[in-house]
Structures are given as structure tokens and as C-alpha cells.
Amino acid sequence: MSIEGYVAPGFEAVRALYEHNMATLAERNTQLCVYVGETPVVDLWATAIDDASFSADSLVNVFSSGKSLEAIALAMLVDRGLLDYNAKIVDYWPEFGANNKQDTSIADLMRHEAGLAAFDTSIEPTDMHPKQLKTNALGAIIERQTQKFRVGENSQREYHAITRGWIANEVFRRADPAARTMGEFLREEVAAALDVDVFIGLREDELPRVSEVVMLGIAFQFLQGLIPKAFGRKMELNLWQTTVKLGRLLMGSRNRTNGGAPTPIVGMKKLSIFDLPAVSQGEMPSAGAKCSARGLAKLAAVMANGGQLGEVQLMGSFAHAALHAEPVERNMMTMNTTFSQGGLASFPKPTEGYGSKLEAGLNQGRDGYHGWMGLGGSIFQWNLEHKIGFAYVPTSLNVLDIVNERGKAYQAAVVDCINRR
């Protein structure tokens, strides 16, 4: 195992935890980067599989951590007076209103309340490429969709795991005066301005920099859950803890609308499809962003500092506040979640305890943070109180760790280090 990088004085406990996890958990390649204020205080990367090609600049698919990238991109349009969260999607995209979708607002979409958690067809990878997006290849599919909402009172929220980003991208390119896709905009006005590796859609010459993700076998994860932590269990949770959380998730999913829907992408049978060149070069903002932890943490630091880092300002105070404003708590996947009008999750500390173990796992230890996380492990979030910009990017996907416990432990360790200074 090789661990490289730096931690600032006072944050040695974070490095100790990182070293321990790399040595004991089922990790492959990981990156961990943290800013406090405008200063990077943690910048670590490691390989447990002797991968000589892996570095701090390697790009990894971060799955739903990309949802916060799309939220930031839309907020930058709000900053320029080009977008209003309370406006209807049809104000920017009239054809979206087909089949009675005309009343759906931007805020509805960003809170996962658009009734479009799945589409009626799988998307061809090439239709996600910028050239094809601009022919409305994907937009036309979205336009013909009919909304479906979960049954029950106050049940309009349903996780738009991949579809939120596709819809948001179509809104974005119509609202942007240059008609850029979200990926093109982020490359030009975020990645270039901050000198960070944060991409939605790669160029061909960037493909060799990708460190591929690998999903841990389900049987392996369950069997590991039987091993006591003291005897070398390679997962954060034991079998009982995992089973309880999965059970609650499965109970909540009985009321979902996307059961039996086609796979989001043509040919999608394994998660390895996200690293195929045709998919990597396409734009799937909610699930296909390729980033480094260094890049995400620096961008998170911008958000933690009110939209500006040093001389680079991505958005002013109005848009920054609007992005985080109007948080609404509703049930999603059998646990209460809080999403702002701009599409950011927040993790407040409850006044009367958590509603379930699953809800506690989602929130406890990351209270005060904003942003989201990715399937199997990645986290891209920021903390406004402590001005923390945080990013953790693993290539080993523990899909049964549905609230990303191992990354959350680093978030809590960072706050603890700050409180001890």
C-alpha cells in the first residue's frame, strides 16, 4: 500500500484515520482532499492495489456527487439573471410541457419532485454527447414523457437518480445565451477558472486519466458483515446494521414509480459501463461526472466561502444564498431528506432525534454540510459554519453502504480537528 500527500498541523487525526481505513477496509484507489477557509489542509491519495498509474490527478466517476455540480452550474445562471428557481421549466423550454408537465418548476426538478424518476426508454450513449444533445436527441425523449408520482400524501419526492441531470442539462443549454451544454460551461467557466479537474463529459485525450471503478461483490459484502470489526472486517457496518438499513430502503421502494422501467442507458448491466469511452465522453450530470478529489474540494471551498475563492468568483451572494434557500424536508427512499430550491441536500441536526437508523446514518456525523454523495462511496460537500470544502473519491464501490459511512467518518474527523484547535 502506498499513501502520499500532505496534512496541515492539527489534522494528523484525519491522516491516521485514512491510513487505518486504507489498511483495513476493502479499498482500491482513493483520494481525500479538504479545504478549511481558503487553505487546503488535507491532500491525500493512496493505492492499495499497487496501481502505479493512480495519482492525485486521476479522474474517477463520482456518480451522484455530480448532482451538486449541476446545482452549482444552474446557480451560476441564476447569478447572471438568466434563471429563476420559481419559474416553470416551460418558460425556458416550452416543449417540455407536453403531456401536462407545464406546471413543473425548476425548484420541483431540483428537489426530485418532477415526477420523472425514470424514462420510458433507454438512452443511447452517443445521444449524451454535446453534438447530439444540441440536436435535441435527448430533449425530444424527455418532452414526450408523462409524469408519475408516488401514491400517498406528501409523496411527490422520488429520487431522480440519473434523470434530474439530463433534464437540468436541457434547461441549462436553453437558458445559457451561448447555448452551451452544462459540461461545456463547467469546463470553460469552472474548471478553467479554478484550474481544477471537474468534468461532465471528457475529451478523448483525457480518457487515459480515468481510474476505473470496481463494485465489490454483494456476497463478499454480506460475508464480511459476519466478521467482527476486531477480527478484520473490511466493511464499516456489520451484517445486522446493513440488513436493517437495506430493509428500510426496500420497504420504502415498494411505492416507487420506476419499477420495471428500462435501464437508463442502453446496454447498462454493470456499473463498469460508466467508464466506457462512449459514456465517459457523454454528459450525464447526475451520475457520470469524472473528477479528482482535489478538484471537487477546491470547488467545495468556493461554495464554503460564499461563492468566491481568492480572486475567482463563481457567483455572488444573492445566487449563493438562493442556491441554499428554501430547504424543504420530505420523505425520499423511506427517509426524510432536505433539499433546497437549488437542489442541494442539507444535513441539519434534528431537535428530537432521527426518525430511523437509516436517517441517522444519512445525517449523523455530517450535520452542517451541504451537497450530496455518490453511489458506492464518493462525497462532495461543504460546511458553511466551518468553511470546509470536502471531497472523498474512491474507486472501490461499496453499494451496500448506502449513506457512505466511510467517507462520513472523514467529514466528522475534520470537524473534530477544527473544534480541537
Order of alpha helices (4+ residues) and beta strands (2+ residues): beta-alpha-beta-beta-beta-alpha-alpha-alpha-alpha-alpha-alpha-beta-beta-alpha-alpha-alpha-beta-alpha-beta-beta-alpha-beta-beta-beta-alpha-beta-beta-beta-beta-alpha
